[in-house]
C-alpha cells in the first residue's frame, strides 16, 4: 500500500467517524421500540404459558447531557419446575450474535446474564430463592437518544 492509499484510508475512516458522531439521535419512541423488542427477544425463550408483568415506568432515564434513555423491565413467572441455570445456558447458546454476553466481573450466586445489544445494556436475572414461584427479571437500558417530546 502506498502512502497515498494509506492517507486516503485514514481520511475515509476519520470522515466516517465524524459522520457517525453527527448522525441524528434516535427519538424516544424509537428507543422504547428497540428496547421492548430486545426484551421480547429474551422473553421468547421462556417456556410457553409464562406469565409476564411489565414493570417499566415508561419515563425517560439518565444519559448524556441533553439526551435520554429508556428502561424496560419485565418480570416473568414460569411455571415450576423451572431450571434457571438451564434457561441462562440456553440463552447463551441460542441468542443471535448481536446479543453479546458480557462478563461483569461481579460474582452472583443466582443464574444471570449481562448482555450488550446494539448499544443497549441488558440483564437477565433468575431469582433462585423463589422455588415455589420462580421469577426471571429482564432489564434493558437503551442507548442514548432524544428526550421525549411529550
RAZI-V30299 format. One record per run of one state. SS is the DSSP state (~ for helix, > for strand, _ for the rest). FROM is the first residue (numbers start at 1). LEN is the number of residues. If there is no record, write none. Layout:
# RAZI-V30299
SS,FROM,LEN  SS,FROM,LEN
This chain:
# RAZI-V30299
_,1,2  ~,3,20  _,23,5  ~,28,16  _,44,7  >,51,4  _,55,5  >,60,2  _,62,6  >,68,10  _,78,6  ~,84,11  _,95,4  >,99,4  _,103,9  >,112,6  _,118,2  >,120,8  _,128,7  >,135,7  _,142,3  >,145,1  _,146,5
